[in-house]
Every structure is written in C-alpha cells, then in structure tokens.
Amino acid sequence: MGRRHFWRSWGRFWVDAVVNPASTSIAVDLGLLLLLLPLFALMIIESRRLGIPLVWAYIVLGLVVAISAMFPLFLIARERRLAARGASTDSFGFTTADASGMLLLSAAAVVFTLGTIAR
C-alpha cells in the first residue's frame, strides 16, 4: 500500500465515520479507548508510586460515570498527596509554545465537534 493510498483511505475513513449518529458514536468511542489506556496506566503508576488508595474505583467509575469527571478527581487526589509529602508542584514547565499548541489542538477539537454536530 503506497503512501498516497494510505492518506486517501484515512480521509475516507473520517468521512464515513460521521455518516450517521451511530457511526459517529462508534468513531468517538474508539478514539476514547485509545486515550483511556494511557490514562489508566498513568493513574495506576502514580497511585502505586504515591500510595493513593482506591485507584480501581477511579477507573471503574471513569468507565461507568465519565472519565472526564474521574480523571480530574484522581489528579486532585494526586496533588493532595504530593502536597502532603512536601513536593513542590508550582513549576509546570509550560512554555508559550506549549500553550500555543494546546490552543491549536483545542480549536481543532471544537471545529471537529461542531462539524460533527452540524451534520
């Protein structure tokens, strides 16, 4: 398969992925699964490293309720544990280029979401 064929297939996939609400939902769910694996790995690793209890409760509730609610709650528990240890979390190391990249990614996500909803 040539490079040109790959990109044509990739573009066609995304056109086909938003043909109807069911296909859009499946495409979004597949993308979410790709995000969940590293998020869950991070949650498990950090909970073991810092001694945060009940990490599997965060994971299960993330699947049942919403990961968009549970992951921030896990991060709050993580920050509280770091603060209790006296670890400094003041320096994020976030540069202007990082902020610009995040802004561009956020704008692309908004455009994609609005375009999907408008169909």
Sequence and secondary structure as in RCSB ss.txt:
>XXXX:A:sequence
MGRRHFWRSWGRFWVDAVVNPASTSIAVDLGLLLLLLPLFALMIIESRRLGIPLVWAYIVLGLVVAISAMFPLFL
IARERRLAARGASTDSFGFTTADASGMLLLSAAAVVFTLGTIAR
>XXXX:A:secstr
  HHHHHHHHHHHHHHHTSSHHHHHHHHHHHHHHHHHHHHHHHHHHHHHHT S HHHHHHHHHHT HHHHHHHHH
HHHHHHHHHHT         HHHHHHHHHHHHHHHHHHHHHHH 
